[in-house]
Amino acid sequence: MVQVCLNGARGPADGAVVPMSPGAMAQSAAEAVAAGATDIHVHPKSPCGQDTLSPKALAATLEAIRARVGVPVGVTTGAWAEPDPAARVEYVRSWTALPDHASVNWHEPGAEEVAAALLDRGVGVEAGIWSGTQGAARFAASPLGPRVLRVLAEVTDTSPVTVEKSARALLADLGTAHGRPVLLHGAEGSAWPVLRLAGRLRLATRIGLEDTLVLPDGERAISNGQLVAEGLAQYEAVQRSS
């Protein structure tokens, strides 16, 4: 499985290539799915380009994307979109359209409550476990662990010298991950090395403009579709050689 992460918390300053409006997200999603992506992760945006959990923005984003593709669509519940944990829970309860899944960063305050609210509404939970945080330990102790859809293991180390060591340490910290599937990915400098490691380990992964704006050679990417096509090529190549 290769998930495309369409935009992340990026904004207009990151360039016109990053999709910000529902229509642009839908077009980008369609191109990524045509390139081979089988799942979508997206951050709905406010009119000024900020991440938002508002029901109106979420519904518009889901409607636009689902009109173009037939694969599962997930959204963020990151604390940067709404710092108050209680307010994040209320947003989830107020959603008029439901994503197929939503990511919950387990190191953030209120993660258990947000995840429980999602599960109560029938929304799959992607447990975001970041390296360098207490996320893995908190997830290991969570009674909700066996109920999540999958674990998003994110390597935050961007050093080419230590990124693989950090990735393997994160996987070791996760242990059996409550028996849930693990999607391993990096960000910025670690995006491509971790994608290749995921291929060697036969784990699901993701790529897209949320995680990196550049191709493996450092050239600026022109679209999520281009990143997915290159990501699949590298992912499959390391599998064939390992």
Buried (B, 14 or more C-beta within 10 A) or exposed (E): BBBBBBBBBBBEEBEEBBBBBBBBBBBBBBBBBEBBBBBBBBBBBEEEBBBBBBBEBBBBBBEBBBEBBEBBBBBBBBBEBBEEBEEBBEBBEEBEEBBBBBBBBBBBEBBBBBBBBBBEEEBBBBBBBBBEBEBBBBBBEBEBBEBBBBBBBBBBBBEEEEBBEBBBBBBEBBEEBBEBEBBBBBBEBBBBBBBBBBBEBEBBBBBBBBBBBBBBEEEEBEBBBBBBBBBBEBBEEBBEEE
